[in-house]
């Protein structure tokens, strides 16, 4: 099976290398295509960087890995789309995105470039998984190897699920992970955004930690308890139309 490995932290992220190594250890044919620079918060954007609209990539060598790798001038959503349309050597059987520096939990996953790559793959009928490590930029040293251990356990589960399944996996940044749990998305993520007015025609977007009580069984609650969480992401095309009569049109 062929695996496309991408992320939103960029080609130089140790989390990306960790995920690629875990996939290779599972026997997958690994191709890495990741943003040439930081692309966090880009969701499933398929905008090309640069004025020409062309997507530029260059071959890279990754530390400790003998895999095909590209640094791409694009957001992870576009990289995933290109791969699913046959780019980077052919359509993958699975797209793996991460390991992200920081948790992606709650409904705020909508904004994540890591999750956006996975959802883009799912939209194109490719199984996918986004993996994130719960550590902040000012937090303790990231335990990338612990995230790799969890990926090695979860990957066989993912590959046995129905085609075009998308999972979001979050790993606590602790030595002793309590176990694996299926989890629902929390109402918010670990942080929320607040808009402050700072002057005429200017606002500042401030991130504040969510201080509301955590709902049991959600990804935020279980992650706080030391569990690695798995959350199934529902496809955009899922039929959720309410059974209700619509007004006549035209009136």
NUTIGU-319052 format. One record per residue (C-alpha): x, y, z. Coordinates in Angstrom, 1 decimal, padded with zeros to 4 digits. Each point is the difference from the previous one (the first is absolute). Example, Ala and Ser with C-alpha at 12.3 -4.5 7.8 and 13.67 -1.06 7.14 Angstrom:
2
{x=012.3 y=-004.5 z=007.8} .
{x=001.4 y=003.4 z=-000.7} .
***
This chain:
251
{x=000.0 y=000.0 z=000.0} .
{x=001.1 y=003.5 z=-000.8} .
{x=000.0 y=002.7 z=002.6} .
{x=000.2 y=003.8 z=-000.5} .
{x=001.5 y=001.7 z=003.1} .
{x=-000.6 y=003.7 z=000.5} .
{x=-000.5 y=002.6 z=002.7} .
{x=-000.5 y=003.7 z=000.7} .
{x=003.1 y=000.7 z=002.0} .
{x=002.3 y=-000.4 z=-003.0} .
{x=002.5 y=-002.4 z=-001.5} .
{x=002.5 y=000.6 z=002.8} .
{x=-002.3 y=-001.1 z=002.8} .
{x=001.2 y=-003.0 z=002.1} .
{x=-003.7 y=-000.9 z=000.3} .
{x=-000.2 y=-000.6 z=-003.7} .
{x=003.1 y=-002.2 z=000.1} .
{x=-001.5 y=-002.0 z=002.9} .
{x=-003.2 y=-000.6 z=-002.0} .
{x=001.9 y=-001.0 z=-003.1} .
{x=002.1 y=-002.5 z=002.0} .
{x=-003.0 y=-001.6 z=001.6} .
{x=-001.7 y=-000.5 z=-003.4} .
{x=003.2 y=-001.4 z=-001.5} .
{x=000.4 y=-002.4 z=003.0} .
{x=-003.5 y=-001.3 z=-000.8} .
{x=001.1 y=-001.0 z=-003.5} .
{x=-001.7 y=002.9 z=-001.9} .
{x=001.6 y=001.5 z=-003.0} .
{x=000.7 y=003.5 z=001.3} .
{x=000.0 y=003.3 z=-001.9} .
{x=000.4 y=003.2 z=001.9} .
{x=-001.3 y=003.3 z=-001.4} .
{x=-000.2 y=002.8 z=002.6} .
{x=-000.1 y=003.8 z=-000.1} .
{x=003.3 y=001.7 z=-000.5} .
{x=-000.9 y=002.3 z=002.9} .
{x=-002.4 y=000.3 z=002.9} .
{x=-003.7 y=-000.4 z=-001.1} .
{x=-001.9 y=-000.3 z=003.2} .
{x=-003.6 y=001.1 z=000.2} .
{x=-000.5 y=-000.3 z=-003.8} .
{x=-002.9 y=-002.5 z=000.4} .
{x=-000.6 y=-001.8 z=-003.4} .
{x=001.2 y=003.0 z=-002.1} .
{x=000.9 y=-001.0 z=-003.5} .
{x=001.4 y=003.4 z=-000.9} .
{x=003.4 y=-000.2 z=-001.7} .
{x=002.8 y=002.2 z=001.4} .
{x=001.4 y=002.5 z=-002.6} .
{x=-001.5 y=002.0 z=-002.8} .
{x=000.3 y=-002.5 z=-002.8} .
{x=-002.4 y=-002.5 z=001.6} .
{x=002.5 y=-002.8 z=-000.7} .
{x=001.1 y=-002.2 z=002.9} .
{x=003.8 y=-000.1 z=000.4} .
{x=001.7 y=-002.9 z=001.8} .
{x=003.6 y=-001.1 z=000.6} .
{x=001.4 y=-003.4 z=001.0} .
{x=001.3 y=-000.3 z=003.6} .
{x=001.8 y=-002.5 z=002.1} .
{x=-001.5 y=-000.6 z=003.5} .
{x=002.2 y=-001.0 z=003.0} .
{x=000.1 y=-003.7 z=000.6} .
{x=-002.5 y=-000.8 z=-002.8} .
{x=000.5 y=-001.6 z=-003.4} .
{x=-003.2 y=001.3 z=-001.6} .
{x=-001.0 y=002.2 z=-002.8} .
{x=-000.6 y=003.5 z=001.3} .
{x=-001.1 y=003.4 z=-001.3} .
{x=-000.1 y=003.5 z=001.5} .
{x=-003.0 y=001.5 z=-001.7} .
{x=-001.0 y=003.7 z=-000.3} .
{x=-003.6 y=-000.7 z=001.0} .
{x=-002.4 y=-000.5 z=002.9} .
{x=-000.6 y=-003.6 z=001.2} .
{x=-003.5 y=-000.1 z=-001.4} .
{x=001.3 y=000.7 z=-003.5} .
{x=002.8 y=-002.5 z=000.4} .
{x=-002.5 y=-002.7 z=001.1} .
{x=-002.2 y=000.9 z=-003.0} .
{x=002.9 y=-000.2 z=-002.5} .
{x=001.0 y=-003.4 z=001.4} .
{x=-003.5 y=-001.3 z=-000.2} .
{x=-000.2 y=001.1 z=-003.6} .
{x=003.2 y=-002.0 z=-000.8} .
{x=002.7 y=002.5 z=000.8} .
{x=003.3 y=-000.9 z=001.8} .
{x=000.2 y=-003.4 z=-001.8} .
{x=-003.6 y=-001.2 z=000.1} .
{x=-003.1 y=-000.1 z=002.1} .
{x=000.6 y=-001.2 z=003.6} .
{x=-002.1 y=-002.6 z=001.8} .
{x=000.3 y=002.0 z=003.2} .
{x=000.9 y=003.6 z=000.9} .
{x=001.6 y=000.5 z=003.4} .
{x=000.3 y=003.6 z=001.3} .
{x=002.2 y=001.1 z=003.0} .
{x=001.3 y=-000.5 z=002.5} .
{x=-001.2 y=003.5 z=000.8} .
{x=001.7 y=002.1 z=002.7} .
{x=-003.1 y=000.6 z=002.2} .
{x=-003.3 y=-001.7 z=000.5} .
{x=-002.8 y=000.2 z=-002.6} .
{x=-003.2 y=-000.5 z=002.1} .
{x=-003.6 y=001.1 z=000.1} .
{x=-001.8 y=001.6 z=-002.9} .
{x=003.0 y=002.3 z=-000.4} .
{x=001.5 y=-002.8 z=-002.2} .
{x=-001.8 y=001.8 z=-002.8} .
{x=002.9 y=002.5 z=-000.1} .
{x=002.8 y=-002.4 z=000.2} .
{x=002.2 y=-000.5 z=-003.1} .
{x=001.0 y=-003.5 z=001.4} .
{x=-003.7 y=-001.0 z=000.1} .
{x=-000.7 y=001.8 z=-003.2} .
{x=002.4 y=-002.3 z=-001.9} .
{x=-001.8 y=-003.0 z=001.4} .
{x=-003.5 y=001.3 z=-000.9} .
{x=001.2 y=000.8 z=-003.5} .
{x=001.1 y=-003.5 z=-000.5} .
{x=-003.3 y=-001.4 z=001.4} .
{x=-001.8 y=002.3 z=-002.5} .
{x=001.9 y=-001.7 z=-002.7} .
{x=-000.8 y=-003.5 z=001.2} .
{x=003.3 y=-000.7 z=001.7} .
{x=000.4 y=-001.3 z=003.6} .
{x=001.7 y=002.5 z=002.2} .
{x=001.2 y=000.9 z=003.5} .
{x=001.1 y=003.2 z=001.7} .
{x=002.4 y=-000.5 z=003.0} .
{x=000.7 y=002.7 z=002.6} .
{x=002.1 y=000.2 z=003.1} .
{x=-001.3 y=002.0 z=002.9} .
{x=002.9 y=002.4 z=000.7} .
{x=000.1 y=003.7 z=-000.5} .
{x=002.8 y=002.2 z=-001.4} .
{x=001.0 y=001.0 z=003.5} .
{x=-000.7 y=-003.4 z=001.5} .
{x=002.4 y=-002.9 z=001.0} .
{x=002.1 y=-001.8 z=-002.5} .
{x=-002.2 y=-001.8 z=-002.6} .
{x=000.0 y=-003.8 z=000.5} .
{x=-000.1 y=-000.8 z=-003.7} .
{x=000.9 y=-003.6 z=000.6} .
{x=-003.1 y=-000.5 z=002.1} .
{x=-002.1 y=001.4 z=-002.8} .
{x=001.7 y=-002.5 z=-002.3} .
{x=-000.8 y=-002.9 z=002.4} .
{x=-003.7 y=001.0 z=-000.1} .
{x=000.0 y=000.2 z=-003.8} .
{x=001.5 y=-003.5 z=-000.3} .
{x=-002.9 y=-001.3 z=002.1} .
{x=-002.8 y=001.9 z=-001.7} .
{x=001.2 y=-000.4 z=-003.6} .
{x=-001.1 y=-003.6 z=-000.4} .
{x=-003.4 y=001.0 z=001.4} .
{x=-000.3 y=002.8 z=-002.6} .
{x=000.8 y=-002.3 z=-002.9} .
{x=-002.7 y=-002.5 z=001.0} .
{x=-002.7 y=002.7 z=000.1} .
{x=-002.3 y=000.6 z=-003.0} .
{x=001.6 y=001.9 z=-002.9} .
{x=000.1 y=003.8 z=000.2} .
{x=-000.1 y=000.0 z=003.8} .
{x=001.6 y=003.0 z=001.6} .
{x=001.3 y=-000.1 z=003.6} .
{x=001.4 y=002.8 z=002.2} .
{x=002.5 y=-001.4 z=002.6} .
{x=001.2 y=002.1 z=003.0} .
{x=002.9 y=-001.2 z=002.2} .
{x=000.7 y=001.4 z=003.5} .
{x=003.6 y=001.2 z=000.4} .
{x=000.7 y=-002.4 z=002.9} .
{x=002.2 y=-003.0 z=000.4} .
{x=-002.8 y=-002.2 z=001.4} .
{x=-002.9 y=000.2 z=-002.4} .
{x=-003.1 y=-001.5 z=001.8} .
{x=-001.3 y=-001.7 z=-003.0} .
{x=-002.1 y=000.6 z=-003.2} .
{x=-003.6 y=001.2 z=000.0} .
{x=-002.5 y=000.9 z=-002.6} .
{x=-001.1 y=003.6 z=000.6} .
{x=-002.6 y=002.5 z=-001.1} .
{x=001.0 y=003.5 z=-001.1} .
{x=-000.3 y=002.5 z=002.8} .
{x=-002.0 y=003.2 z=-000.5} .
{x=003.2 y=002.0 z=-000.1} .
{x=003.6 y=-000.8 z=-000.3} .
{x=002.6 y=000.5 z=002.7} .
{x=000.1 y=003.7 z=-000.9} .
{x=-002.6 y=002.4 z=-001.3} .
{x=000.4 y=003.3 z=-001.8} .
{x=-001.1 y=003.4 z=001.2} .
{x=000.0 y=003.1 z=-002.1} .
{x=001.2 y=003.2 z=001.7} .
{x=-000.3 y=003.5 z=-001.6} .
{x=003.4 y=001.7 z=000.1} .
{x=-000.6 y=003.0 z=-002.2} .
{x=-001.8 y=001.5 z=-002.9} .
{x=-000.6 y=-002.7 z=-002.5} .
{x=002.1 y=-002.5 z=001.9} .
{x=-000.8 y=-003.0 z=002.1} .
{x=002.3 y=-002.5 z=001.7} .
{x=-000.8 y=-003.7 z=000.1} .
{x=000.9 y=-001.3 z=003.5} .
{x=000.2 y=-003.7 z=000.9} .
{x=-001.2 y=-000.9 z=003.4} .
{x=-000.1 y=-003.4 z=001.8} .
{x=-003.4 y=-001.5 z=000.3} .
{x=-000.8 y=000.0 z=003.7} .
{x=-003.4 y=-001.6 z=-000.2} .
{x=-000.5 y=-003.4 z=001.6} .
{x=001.0 y=-002.8 z=-002.3} .
{x=-002.8 y=-002.3 z=-001.2} .
{x=000.8 y=-003.6 z=000.8} .
{x=000.6 y=-002.2 z=-003.0} .
{x=001.2 y=002.9 z=-002.2} .
{x=003.5 y=000.2 z=-001.5} .
{x=001.0 y=002.9 z=002.2} .
{x=-001.1 y=-001.7 z=003.2} .
{x=001.6 y=-003.4 z=-000.8} .
{x=003.3 y=001.6 z=-001.2} .
{x=000.2 y=001.9 z=003.3} .
{x=-000.4 y=-003.3 z=001.8} .
{x=003.1 y=-001.4 z=-001.9} .
{x=-001.8 y=-002.0 z=-002.7} .
{x=000.8 y=000.0 z=-003.6} .
{x=-003.2 y=000.7 z=-001.9} .
{x=-001.5 y=-001.1 z=-003.3} .
{x=-002.8 y=001.9 z=-001.6} .
{x=-001.8 y=-000.9 z=-003.2} .
{x=-000.5 y=003.0 z=-002.3} .
{x=-003.2 y=000.0 z=-002.0} .
{x=000.3 y=000.7 z=-003.7} .
{x=-001.2 y=003.3 z=-001.5} .
{x=-002.4 y=-001.8 z=-002.3} .
{x=-001.9 y=-001.8 z=002.8} .
{x=-003.8 y=000.4 z=-000.4} .
{x=-001.2 y=002.0 z=003.0} .
{x=-002.9 y=001.8 z=-001.7} .
{x=-002.9 y=000.4 z=002.5} .
{x=-003.3 y=-001.6 z=-000.9} .
{x=-002.0 y=003.2 z=-000.3} .
{x=-002.1 y=001.6 z=-002.7} .
{x=001.5 y=003.0 z=-001.7} .
{x=-001.8 y=003.1 z=-001.2} .
{x=-001.3 y=000.1 z=-003.5} .
{x=002.4 y=001.7 z=-002.5} .
{x=-000.5 y=002.2 z=-001.8} .
{x=-002.5 y=001.6 z=002.4} .
***
